[in-house]
Amino acid sequence: MIKTQKKIISKLLCVFFILSICITYTCNTKAYEVSSKHIYNSQDNENLTVDAKSALLMEPTSGKVIFEKNSHEKLEPASVTKIMTMLLTMEAVDSGKISLKDKVTISENAKKMGGSSMLLDTGEVRTVEELIKGIGIASGNDAAVAMAEYLGGSEQAFVGLMNKRAQELCMKDTSFKNCTGLNAPGHMTSAYDISIMSRELLKHPQILKYTGTYMETISEGRKSPIELVNHNKLVRFFKGCDGLKTGFTDAAKYCISATSTRDNVRMLAVIMGSPSYKIRNKDASMLMNYGFSKYKSIKSITKGKAVQKINLNKKGDKFFYAIAKDDFNVIVEKNSKDKITYNCILNKNKKKYKKGENIGYCNIYTNGKLVGKVDVCTDRDVKSPGILKNLKNNFSDIINKGV
């Protein structure tokens, strides 16, 4: 009896052992298939090679990722962190919370920041715009902290705002510990998350006025002028480059979020953990050039042109045209058959419309995906028919149909 039980147990153990081998093999095979598919789609298919730990290429209008390498790997971003610092600043400016002309007094805490600097002095007064220049051009850690203290009350409170905004943008790989990107335990993000906040920053196009400047001099109120030189050399040497931010520390190595535009097409390339600034710039340039070779711009809406006719009665003799207030270009792959559609959201319940009055907006879709919107206005003065007029017209229609 005991021998029989031992035999049964022995056979069961053999079965479990064989099953475990099969399951392990199956899981490993599936993992290999997924990994191989990812590599094939993002690298082998186009023979793109990036000599960095992580990289990503995005078409920022639609948010489409064209190329990625380890894009969700959590790495130290160095001064690329300042994209979030600039984003919160530009959001505060554009919302009216602060003004570019606001004056900021530099604290001792801001002055003593190491690394890249604007060389600000304690007690010095600079405008918000000058500090943005210091951040976007010279990557000034002192300027970043001064801006953080102005917006948040303290750098630590501002870091809380940075992490809150990161959560709102679904930056799941990110944890900010400071506003500068200086080494700090747990200060991490990913190429994918950098592309998200970079794309959001591009919604404030005025920032490109600063990040796209190669050299700037600030002399007001100083004996010795502040000479700012852009750390992003692509601004000078790569056609169409106008931002956004470089970064370097010994731990992070060379990083960049680079953007440029050609023929109304914008590309965004993120590089993290590159071994040298030359390789970083080469790879960012290569990715953006690749994007430009694959995509084109189509003007889908023209400023001042009608996008929809709005009838105010059944006869159609009372109407106006909804006119686009801006141009809108759709970015599509060359030789693609993308379908561009529109949907206007308008206020049709007014009694009277004035020429040039904003009455809503027009959504633009590519293959059913929303890619942007344009405000629309009326092309003429027109009154909407009253209730009695509509009743009279309806009654006339009934009589005519009866006849």
C-alpha positions as CSV (number, residue, x, y, z in Angstrom):
1,M,0.0,0.0,0.0
2,I,2.8,2.4,1.0
3,K,4.8,1.5,-2.2
4,T,1.7,2.2,-4.3
5,Q,1.2,5.6,-2.7
6,K,4.8,6.5,-3.3
7,K,4.5,5.5,-7.0
8,I,1.4,7.7,-7.3
9,I,3.1,10.7,-5.6
10,S,6.2,10.2,-7.8
11,K,4.1,10.1,-11.0
12,L,2.2,13.2,-9.9
13,L,5.4,15.1,-9.2
14,C,6.7,14.2,-12.7
15,V,3.5,15.5,-14.2
16,F,3.7,18.8,-12.3
17,F,7.4,19.1,-13.2
18,I,6.6,18.6,-16.9
19,L,3.6,21.1,-16.8
20,S,5.8,23.7,-15.1
21,I,8.4,23.4,-17.8
22,C,5.6,23.8,-20.5
23,I,4.1,26.8,-18.8
24,T,7.5,28.5,-18.3
25,Y,8.3,27.8,-22.0
26,T,4.9,29.2,-23.1
27,C,5.3,32.4,-21.0
28,N,8.9,33.0,-22.2
29,T,7.8,32.4,-25.8
30,K,5.0,34.9,-25.5
31,A,7.3,37.4,-23.8
32,Y,9.8,37.0,-26.6
33,E,7.0,37.4,-29.2
34,V,5.8,40.7,-27.6
35,S,9.4,42.0,-27.3
36,S,10.3,41.0,-30.8
37,K,7.1,42.7,-32.2
38,H,8.0,45.9,-30.3
39,I,11.5,46.0,-31.6
40,Y,10.4,45.2,-35.1
41,N,7.9,48.0,-35.2
42,S,10.1,50.6,-33.6
43,Q,13.6,49.8,-34.8
44,D,14.3,47.0,-37.2
45,N,11.6,47.9,-39.7
46,E,13.1,51.3,-40.3
47,N,16.7,50.6,-39.3
48,L,16.8,53.4,-36.8
49,T,19.5,53.1,-34.1
50,V,19.8,55.4,-31.2
51,D,22.9,55.3,-28.9
52,A,21.1,56.2,-25.7
53,K,19.3,54.4,-22.9
54,S,16.0,55.7,-24.0
55,A,14.4,57.7,-26.9
56,L,11.1,58.7,-28.5
57,L,10.0,60.5,-31.6
58,M,6.5,62.1,-31.6
59,E,4.3,64.1,-34.0
60,P,3.0,66.5,-31.3
61,T,-0.1,67.8,-33.0
62,S,-1.7,64.3,-32.9
63,G,0.5,62.9,-30.2
64,K,1.4,59.9,-32.4
65,V,4.6,58.1,-31.4
66,I,6.6,57.4,-34.5
67,F,9.6,55.7,-32.8
68,E,10.5,54.6,-29.3
69,K,13.2,52.8,-27.5
70,N,12.7,51.9,-23.8
71,S,10.4,54.9,-23.7
72,H,8.9,54.0,-20.2
73,E,12.2,53.3,-18.5
74,K,12.6,55.5,-15.4
75,L,15.7,57.6,-15.7
76,E,17.1,60.8,-14.2
77,P,16.2,63.7,-16.5
78,A,18.7,66.4,-15.4
79,S,17.7,69.9,-16.5
80,V,15.0,68.5,-18.9
81,T,13.0,68.7,-15.6
82,K,12.7,72.4,-16.3
83,I,10.2,71.7,-19.0
84,M,7.7,71.2,-16.2
85,T,8.9,74.4,-14.5
86,M,8.4,76.3,-17.7
87,L,5.0,74.7,-18.3
88,L,3.6,75.8,-14.9
89,T,5.1,79.3,-15.5
90,M,3.5,79.6,-18.9
91,E,0.2,78.3,-17.7
92,A,0.2,80.9,-14.9
93,V,1.0,83.6,-17.5
94,D,-1.6,82.6,-20.0
95,S,-4.3,82.2,-17.4
96,G,-3.6,85.7,-16.1
97,K,-2.5,84.6,-12.7
98,I,0.8,86.3,-13.3
99,S,2.3,88.7,-15.9
100,L,5.5,88.6,-17.8
101,K,6.2,92.0,-16.4
102,D,5.8,90.9,-12.8
103,K,9.0,91.7,-10.7
104,V,10.6,88.8,-8.7
105,T,13.1,89.4,-5.9
106,I,15.9,86.8,-5.9
107,S,16.3,85.0,-2.6
108,E,19.5,83.7,-1.0
109,N,18.2,80.2,-1.6
110,A,17.9,80.8,-5.4
111,K,21.3,82.5,-5.6
112,K,23.3,79.7,-4.0
113,M,22.0,77.0,-6.4
114,G,24.9,75.2,-8.1
115,G,25.2,74.0,-11.7
116,S,24.0,76.1,-14.6
117,S,23.3,79.7,-13.5
118,M,22.1,83.2,-14.6
119,L,24.5,84.5,-12.0
120,L,21.7,86.3,-10.1
121,D,22.5,88.1,-6.9
122,T,20.5,88.0,-3.6
123,G,18.0,90.8,-3.6
124,E,18.3,91.4,-7.3
125,V,14.9,92.1,-9.0
126,R,14.1,90.5,-12.3
127,T,10.9,90.2,-14.3
128,V,9.1,86.9,-14.9
129,E,10.0,87.2,-18.6
130,E,13.7,87.6,-17.8
131,L,13.6,84.5,-15.6
132,I,11.9,82.5,-18.3
133,K,14.7,83.5,-20.6
134,G,17.2,82.4,-18.0
135,I,15.5,79.0,-17.7
136,G,14.8,78.4,-21.3
137,I,18.1,79.7,-22.8
138,A,20.8,79.3,-20.1
139,S,19.1,76.6,-18.0
140,G,19.6,78.7,-14.9
141,N,19.0,76.8,-11.7
142,D,18.9,80.1,-9.9
143,A,16.2,81.4,-12.3
144,A,14.2,78.1,-11.9
145,V,14.2,78.3,-8.1
146,A,13.3,82.0,-8.1
147,M,10.4,81.3,-10.4
148,A,9.3,78.3,-8.2
149,E,9.4,80.4,-5.1
150,Y,7.4,83.1,-6.8
151,L,4.7,80.7,-8.0
152,G,4.6,78.3,-5.1
153,G,5.9,80.2,-2.1
154,S,8.8,77.8,-1.7
155,E,10.6,75.4,-4.0
156,Q,9.2,72.4,-2.1
157,A,5.6,73.7,-2.5
158,F,6.2,74.3,-6.2
159,V,7.5,70.7,-6.5
160,G,4.1,69.6,-5.1
161,L,2.5,71.6,-8.0
162,M,4.8,69.9,-10.5
163,N,3.9,66.4,-9.3
164,K,0.2,67.3,-9.2
165,R,0.4,68.5,-12.9
166,A,2.3,65.4,-13.8
167,Q,-0.5,63.3,-12.4
168,E,-3.1,65.3,-14.3
169,L,-1.2,64.7,-17.5
170,C,-1.0,60.9,-16.7
171,M,2.8,61.0,-16.4
172,K,2.9,57.6,-14.7
173,D,6.7,57.2,-14.7
174,T,7.5,60.6,-13.1
175,S,8.4,61.7,-9.6
176,F,9.9,65.2,-9.2
177,K,12.0,66.1,-6.2
178,N,13.1,69.6,-7.3
179,C,12.4,72.1,-10.0
180,T,16.0,72.1,-11.5
181,G,16.9,68.5,-12.2
182,L,19.9,68.5,-9.9
183,N,20.7,65.0,-8.5
184,A,18.1,63.9,-5.9
185,P,17.1,60.4,-4.8
186,G,13.9,59.4,-6.6
187,H,13.9,62.3,-9.0
188,M,12.9,60.2,-12.1
189,T,10.9,60.4,-15.3
190,S,10.8,58.7,-18.7
191,A,11.2,59.7,-22.4
192,Y,7.5,59.1,-22.8
193,D,6.6,61.4,-19.9
194,I,8.9,64.0,-21.1
195,S,7.2,63.9,-24.5
196,I,3.8,64.4,-22.7
197,M,4.9,67.6,-20.8
198,S,6.8,68.8,-23.8
199,R,3.7,68.5,-26.0
200,E,1.7,70.4,-23.3
201,L,4.3,73.1,-23.2
202,L,4.1,73.5,-27.0
203,K,0.4,74.6,-26.5
204,H,2.0,77.8,-25.2
205,P,3.8,78.8,-28.4
206,Q,5.3,82.0,-26.8
207,I,7.8,79.7,-25.0
208,L,9.5,79.1,-28.3
209,K,10.4,82.7,-28.5
210,Y,12.7,82.0,-25.6
211,T,13.8,78.4,-26.1
212,G,14.5,79.2,-29.8
213,T,16.9,82.1,-29.0
214,Y,20.5,81.2,-29.2
215,M,22.0,84.3,-27.5
216,E,20.4,87.0,-25.3
217,T,21.8,89.9,-23.2
218,I,20.0,91.2,-20.1
219,S,21.5,94.5,-18.9
220,E,18.7,96.4,-17.2
221,G,19.6,97.4,-13.6
222,R,23.0,95.7,-13.7
223,K,26.6,96.9,-13.9
224,S,27.6,93.7,-15.6
225,P,25.1,92.5,-18.2
226,I,23.9,88.8,-18.1
227,E,25.0,87.0,-21.2
228,L,22.7,84.0,-22.0
229,V,23.9,81.3,-24.4
230,N,21.5,78.5,-25.3
231,H,22.7,75.1,-24.1
232,N,20.7,73.6,-27.0
233,K,23.1,73.9,-29.9
234,L,20.5,72.5,-32.3
235,V,18.8,75.8,-32.2
236,R,21.7,77.2,-34.1
237,F,22.8,74.2,-36.2
238,F,19.6,72.2,-37.0
239,K,17.2,73.8,-39.5
240,G,13.9,74.8,-37.8
241,C,14.9,73.9,-34.3
242,D,13.3,76.2,-31.7
243,G,13.5,74.3,-28.4
244,L,13.0,72.9,-25.9
245,K,15.5,71.8,-23.2
246,T,18.8,70.0,-22.7
247,G,20.1,68.4,-19.6
248,F,23.3,66.8,-18.2
249,T,24.5,65.4,-14.9
250,D,27.1,62.7,-14.3
251,A,24.2,60.4,-13.3
252,A,21.7,61.3,-16.0
253,K,24.3,61.7,-18.8
254,Y,23.2,63.7,-21.8
255,C,19.4,64.3,-22.3
256,I,17.3,66.5,-24.5
257,S,13.8,67.3,-25.6
258,A,14.2,68.8,-29.0
259,T,11.6,70.2,-31.3
260,S,11.7,71.7,-34.8
261,T,9.4,72.6,-37.6
262,R,9.6,72.5,-41.4
263,D,6.9,73.1,-44.0
264,N,4.3,73.4,-41.2
265,V,5.3,70.0,-39.7
266,R,6.6,69.9,-36.2
267,M,8.6,67.0,-34.7
268,L,9.5,66.3,-31.1
269,A,12.5,64.0,-30.2
270,V,13.4,63.0,-26.7
271,I,16.8,61.4,-25.9
272,M,17.8,60.2,-22.4
273,G,21.1,58.8,-21.1
274,S,23.2,59.5,-24.2
275,P,27.0,59.0,-23.7
276,S,28.0,62.5,-25.1
277,Y,26.3,65.7,-26.2
278,K,27.5,65.1,-29.8
279,I,25.8,61.7,-29.9
280,R,22.7,63.1,-28.2
281,N,22.4,65.9,-30.8
282,K,23.2,63.5,-33.7
283,D,20.4,61.1,-32.6
284,A,17.9,63.8,-32.0
285,S,18.6,65.3,-35.4
286,M,18.4,61.9,-37.0
287,L,15.0,61.2,-35.5
288,M,13.5,64.6,-36.4
289,N,14.8,64.3,-40.0
290,Y,13.2,60.8,-40.2
291,G,9.9,62.3,-39.0
292,F,10.1,65.1,-41.6
293,S,10.7,62.5,-44.3
294,K,7.6,60.5,-43.4
295,Y,5.0,63.3,-42.7
296,K,3.5,66.2,-44.5
297,S,1.1,69.0,-43.6
298,I,-2.3,69.5,-45.2
299,K,-4.2,72.8,-44.7
300,S,-7.6,71.5,-43.7
301,I,-9.1,74.8,-42.6
302,T,-8.3,78.3,-44.0
303,K,-8.7,81.4,-41.9
304,G,-11.6,83.6,-43.2
305,K,-13.2,80.8,-45.1
306,A,-16.6,79.3,-44.5
307,V,-16.7,75.9,-42.7
308,Q,-20.5,75.5,-42.5
309,K,-23.7,77.2,-43.6
310,I,-26.2,77.8,-40.8
311,N,-29.9,78.0,-41.8
312,L,-32.1,79.9,-39.4
313,N,-35.4,78.8,-40.9
314,K,-36.7,75.9,-43.0
315,K,-36.9,78.0,-46.2
316,G,-33.1,78.7,-46.0
317,D,-33.5,82.5,-46.8
318,K,-32.3,83.3,-43.3
319,F,-28.8,82.0,-42.8
320,F,-25.1,82.8,-42.1
321,Y,-21.8,81.1,-42.7
322,A,-19.5,80.0,-39.8
323,I,-16.1,81.4,-40.7
324,A,-12.8,80.0,-39.4
325,K,-10.8,82.4,-37.2
326,D,-7.5,80.6,-37.8
327,D,-5.8,78.3,-40.2
328,F,-5.5,74.6,-39.2
329,N,-3.1,72.1,-40.7
330,V,-3.5,68.4,-40.3
331,I,-0.3,66.3,-40.2
332,V,-0.5,63.0,-42.0
333,E,1.8,60.4,-43.3
334,K,3.0,60.9,-46.8
335,N,1.1,58.7,-49.4
336,S,-1.5,57.8,-46.7
337,K,-5.3,57.8,-47.2
338,D,-6.2,59.4,-43.9
339,K,-9.8,60.6,-43.7
340,I,-10.2,64.2,-42.4
341,T,-13.7,65.1,-41.0
342,Y,-15.2,68.0,-39.2
343,N,-17.9,68.7,-36.6
344,C,-19.0,72.2,-35.7
345,I,-20.3,72.9,-32.2
346,L,-22.3,76.2,-32.5
347,N,-24.6,78.4,-30.5
348,K,-27.7,78.4,-32.7
349,N,-30.2,79.7,-30.1
350,K,-29.5,83.4,-30.3
351,K,-32.0,86.0,-31.6
352,K,-29.4,88.1,-33.3
353,Y,-25.9,87.5,-34.7
354,K,-23.3,90.2,-35.4
355,K,-20.6,89.9,-38.0
356,G,-17.4,88.6,-36.5
357,E,-19.0,87.3,-33.4
358,N,-17.5,84.1,-32.0
359,I,-20.3,81.5,-32.0
360,G,-18.5,78.2,-31.3
361,Y,-15.8,76.0,-32.7
362,C,-15.1,73.4,-35.3
363,N,-13.5,70.1,-34.3
364,I,-11.1,68.4,-36.8
365,Y,-10.7,64.7,-36.9
366,T,-8.2,62.4,-38.6
367,N,-9.6,58.9,-39.0
368,G,-12.1,59.6,-36.3
369,K,-9.5,60.9,-33.8
370,L,-9.7,64.5,-32.6
371,V,-6.6,66.3,-33.6
372,G,-7.6,69.9,-33.0
373,K,-10.2,72.7,-33.1
374,V,-10.7,76.1,-34.5
375,D,-12.9,78.9,-33.3
376,V,-15.6,80.1,-35.7
377,C,-17.5,83.4,-36.1
378,T,-20.3,84.8,-38.2
379,D,-19.8,86.3,-41.6
380,R,-22.7,88.8,-41.4
381,D,-25.3,90.6,-39.2
382,V,-28.5,88.5,-39.2
383,K,-31.6,88.2,-37.0
384,S,-33.1,84.9,-36.2
385,P,-36.9,84.6,-37.2
386,G,-39.2,84.9,-34.2
387,I,-41.8,82.4,-33.1
388,L,-44.6,84.0,-35.0
389,K,-42.5,84.2,-38.2
390,N,-41.7,80.5,-37.9
391,L,-45.3,79.6,-37.3
392,K,-46.4,81.7,-40.4
393,N,-43.7,80.0,-42.5
394,N,-44.8,76.5,-41.3
395,F,-48.5,77.3,-42.0
396,S,-47.6,78.5,-45.5
397,D,-45.7,75.3,-46.1
398,I,-48.7,73.2,-45.0
399,I,-51.0,75.1,-47.3
400,N,-48.6,74.9,-50.3
401,K,-48.2,71.2,-49.7
402,G,-52.0,70.8,-49.6
403,V,-52.4,72.6,-52.9
